[in-house]
């Protein structure tokens, strides 16, 4: 059975700097018409900086949509036409001041496939070198190191809510465990 839905008409309701909101007309697999509300997003990147002592470098940042400070790995949105890897290198430097000798692609994440087109690419960064942060003018965050084992415990005990961070922490724990 073909499960594909076909766009009949794209109806843009709002177009902003970060996202576009659409209320589209679609043709369903059964031949009937339906509506889909979609948040179109350029995508994002998450970089998990791992020290030689198996500590992950996290950031704490106020996330307006939740009204709270969130613990997460360095991340950001892609600029128009930007390659996810290049975005990850840039975000790591901006948010933590670090550069890395080695990056490993850990995969893609669909944060909420029911209503957004956002895709987040996740990278492990190793061989870290410290430097100066270069935050955006509207960006305020704190940086902290957390041992990988503790980060896994935090994920498993609901101490880390961010989905991209949860996925990255657990993937890295498996990778590090397989290296032993």
Secondary structure, DSSP 8 states (H G I E B T S, - for coil): -----EEEE--EEEE-SSEEEEEEEEE-TTS-EEEEEEEEE--EEEEEEE-TTSEEEEEEEEETTTTEEEEEESEEE--TT--HHHHHHHHHHHHH--EEEEEEEEEEE-S-TTTB---EEEEEEEEEE-------TT--EEEEEEEHHHHHHHHHTT----HHHHHHHHHHHHHHHHH-
